[in-house]
Amino acid sequence: MFTLVIFVIGALVTMTAQADIYKWKDTNGVVRYSDTPPNGNIPTESIKSRKIIAAEPTASTKDTPDSKEAAAMKRQESAEAEKKSNEELKAKEEEKKNKKQNCLLAKDSLKNYQDGALVYKVNDKGEREYLDQSGMAKGMAEAEKNVKLYCK
């Protein structure tokens, strides 16, 4: 058991001894040391092997004014597209709601004509004018047309 503990401790010590130490200067000119390389396009020096490691510039770590402006423009365009999409979705939902309501009204109107109930219209003076047979036929035809239009 004692030899197993010694073996595990020895393995851990050698694993930590193999870690590279990186040395670099930050943007303020301060020398920094770490066991992980810095983010970005910063040249580093490996202390253990004394070899200089130059970081490769990547699209995500490039901090040029052009890339910042391009990223800002991309975010703005994305936000505008999302806003437009939301507005279109709301308009479609509102249109669907109105069409459903118009369908219910058209069906109700058609049912009144089909039931043979007395149907009237209010004139300019606010008086009721009951429809005759030809008025009822025209009203039923219009109600059927509205049901076909709104209840697809």
C-alpha positions as CSV (number, residue, x, y, z in Angstrom):
1,M,0.0,0.0,0.0
2,F,2.8,2.4,0.9
3,T,4.5,1.8,-2.5
4,L,1.2,2.6,-4.3
5,V,0.9,6.0,-2.5
6,I,4.6,6.7,-3.3
7,F,3.9,5.8,-7.0
8,V,0.8,8.1,-7.2
9,I,2.6,11.0,-5.6
10,G,5.6,10.6,-7.9
11,A,3.3,10.5,-10.9
12,L,1.5,13.7,-9.8
13,V,4.8,15.5,-9.3
14,T,6.1,14.6,-12.7
15,M,2.8,15.7,-14.4
16,T,3.0,19.1,-12.8
17,A,6.7,19.5,-13.6
18,Q,5.9,19.0,-17.3
19,A,3.6,22.0,-17.5
20,D,5.0,24.9,-19.6
21,I,5.2,28.4,-18.2
22,Y,4.5,31.2,-20.6
23,K,6.0,34.7,-20.4
24,W,4.6,37.7,-22.3
25,K,4.1,41.5,-22.1
26,D,0.6,42.8,-21.9
27,T,-0.7,46.0,-23.5
28,N,0.7,48.1,-20.7
29,G,4.2,46.7,-21.0
30,V,3.9,44.6,-17.8
31,V,5.6,41.2,-18.0
32,R,3.2,38.4,-17.2
33,Y,3.7,34.7,-16.3
34,S,1.1,31.9,-16.6
35,D,0.8,28.2,-17.2
36,T,-1.7,28.9,-20.0
37,P,-0.9,31.1,-23.1
38,P,-2.6,34.5,-23.3
39,N,-5.7,35.1,-25.5
40,G,-5.2,37.1,-28.6
41,N,-2.3,37.8,-31.0
42,I,0.4,38.2,-28.3
43,P,3.9,36.7,-28.8
44,T,4.8,34.5,-25.8
45,E,8.0,32.8,-24.6
46,S,8.0,29.3,-23.1
47,I,10.2,29.6,-20.0
48,K,10.9,25.8,-19.8
49,S,12.2,25.4,-23.3
50,R,13.1,29.1,-23.9
51,K,11.5,29.0,-27.3
52,I,9.4,32.0,-28.5
53,I,5.9,31.1,-29.5
54,A,4.1,33.7,-31.8
55,A,0.4,33.5,-31.5
56,E,-1.4,33.2,-34.9
57,P,-4.0,35.8,-35.5
58,T,-7.5,34.4,-35.6
59,A,-10.7,36.0,-36.8
60,S,-12.2,35.8,-33.3
61,T,-9.2,37.4,-31.5
62,K,-8.5,40.1,-34.1
63,D,-9.1,43.5,-32.4
64,T,-8.8,45.9,-35.4
65,P,-11.2,48.8,-35.7
66,D,-12.6,47.3,-38.9
67,S,-13.5,44.1,-37.3
68,K,-15.2,45.9,-34.3
69,E,-17.2,48.0,-36.7
70,A,-18.1,45.0,-38.9
71,A,-19.2,43.1,-35.8
72,A,-21.3,46.1,-34.6
73,M,-22.9,46.4,-38.1
74,K,-23.6,42.7,-38.1
75,R,-25.3,42.9,-34.7
76,Q,-27.3,45.9,-35.8
77,E,-28.5,44.2,-39.0
78,S,-29.4,41.1,-37.0
79,A,-31.4,43.1,-34.5
80,E,-33.2,44.9,-37.3
81,A,-34.0,41.7,-39.1
82,E,-35.3,40.2,-35.9
83,K,-37.5,43.2,-35.3
84,K,-38.9,43.1,-38.8
85,S,-39.5,39.4,-38.4
86,N,-41.4,40.0,-35.1
87,E,-43.5,42.7,-36.7
88,E,-44.4,40.5,-39.7
89,L,-45.3,37.7,-37.3
90,K,-47.6,40.1,-35.3
91,A,-49.2,41.3,-38.4
92,K,-49.9,37.8,-39.6
93,E,-51.4,36.9,-36.2
94,E,-53.6,40.0,-36.3
95,E,-54.7,39.2,-39.8
96,K,-55.5,35.6,-38.8
97,K,-57.5,36.9,-35.8
98,N,-59.5,39.4,-37.9
99,K,-60.2,36.7,-40.5
100,K,-61.5,34.3,-37.9
101,Q,-63.7,37.1,-36.4
102,N,-65.0,38.0,-39.9
103,C,-65.7,34.3,-40.6
104,L,-67.9,34.0,-37.4
105,L,-69.8,37.2,-38.4
106,A,-70.3,36.0,-41.9
107,K,-71.6,32.6,-40.8
108,D,-73.9,34.3,-38.3
109,S,-75.3,36.6,-41.0
110,L,-75.8,33.7,-43.4
111,K,-77.6,31.7,-40.7
112,N,-80.0,34.6,-40.1
113,Y,-80.8,34.7,-43.8
114,Q,-81.3,30.9,-44.0
115,D,-83.5,30.8,-41.0
116,G,-85.9,33.2,-42.7
117,A,-85.8,35.7,-39.8
118,L,-86.9,39.2,-40.4
119,V,-83.8,41.1,-41.5
120,Y,-83.6,44.9,-41.4
121,K,-81.2,47.6,-42.1
122,V,-81.1,51.0,-40.4
123,N,-81.5,54.0,-42.7
124,D,-80.0,57.4,-42.3
125,K,-82.7,58.6,-40.0
126,G,-82.1,55.6,-37.6
127,E,-85.3,53.9,-38.6
128,R,-85.5,50.1,-39.3
129,E,-86.3,49.1,-42.9
130,Y,-87.1,45.4,-43.3
131,L,-85.9,43.7,-46.4
132,D,-88.3,42.3,-49.0
133,Q,-87.7,39.0,-50.9
134,S,-85.3,40.5,-53.4
135,G,-83.3,42.2,-50.6
136,M,-83.2,38.9,-48.6
137,A,-81.9,37.1,-51.8
138,K,-79.2,39.7,-52.3
139,G,-78.3,39.7,-48.6
140,M,-78.0,35.8,-48.6
141,A,-75.9,35.9,-51.7
142,E,-73.6,38.4,-50.1
143,A,-73.4,36.5,-46.9
144,E,-72.5,33.3,-48.8
145,K,-69.8,35.2,-50.6
146,N,-68.4,36.5,-47.3
147,V,-68.4,33.0,-45.8
148,K,-66.4,31.7,-48.8
149,L,-64.0,34.6,-48.5
150,Y,-63.3,34.6,-44.8
151,C,-63.8,30.9,-43.9
152,K,-61.3,29.2,-46.2
